[in-house]
């Protein structure tokens, strides 16, 4: 099985970060929020709601013949 080096690097870093915060999701989120505050001038927030997907009605082709 082929291993992608980028994926392996991301997984390794994830494990390092989780260990740094004792595998505690609350501590990890606190650290993320601190970073968000630190770089608040660089963050972009969307004010628009995502558009709903357009549902197309099924169509029947008139060119089909059944024998």
N, C-alpha and C positions, 0 to 999 in steps of 0.2 A: 504494500500500500504506500502510495506517495504521500509524503508529509510536506505541507507548505510551510516554508520557514517563517513567513510573516504571521501565519496563524499560530505557529508554535511560540513565536516571540510574544504575541498578544496574550496567549494563555499563561505563559511564564510570568509576565508582568501582572496579570490579574491575580495569580496566586501570591505574588510578592505583596501586592496591595492588600489583599484579604488578610494575609498574615500580619501585616503592619497594623491593621485595625482589629486584630484578634477575632477575625471572622464574624464581627458584629455589624449587622446591617445598619443599625442606628449610628454607630461611629463612622461608618463609611459615608452615610448621607450627610452627617454633620461636616465632614471634611469636604464633600462636594459643595455644600452650601457656602462654606468659607471661601472656597475657590471662586464660586459665582460672585460673591460680594467683592472679592479682590479684583476681579476682572469684569465688573458690572458694565463698564463703559464699552466693552467689546461684545457683549451679548446682544442678540437681536431676538425680539419677541414678535410673533405674528399677531396681528390684531384681527385678521380675517379668519372666519371659520372655514374649515375645509368644505369644498363643494360636494354635494351628494352625487353619487354615481348615477349616470343616466341609464335608466333601464329601457332597453329597446324591446319593442313588442316583436314576437316571432312573426316572420313573414313566410308566406307560401309562394313559391315560384310558380308562375303560370306556364312556364315552358316545359314542365315535367310531364311526361306522358307515361301512363301505366298500361302495360299490355296484358 
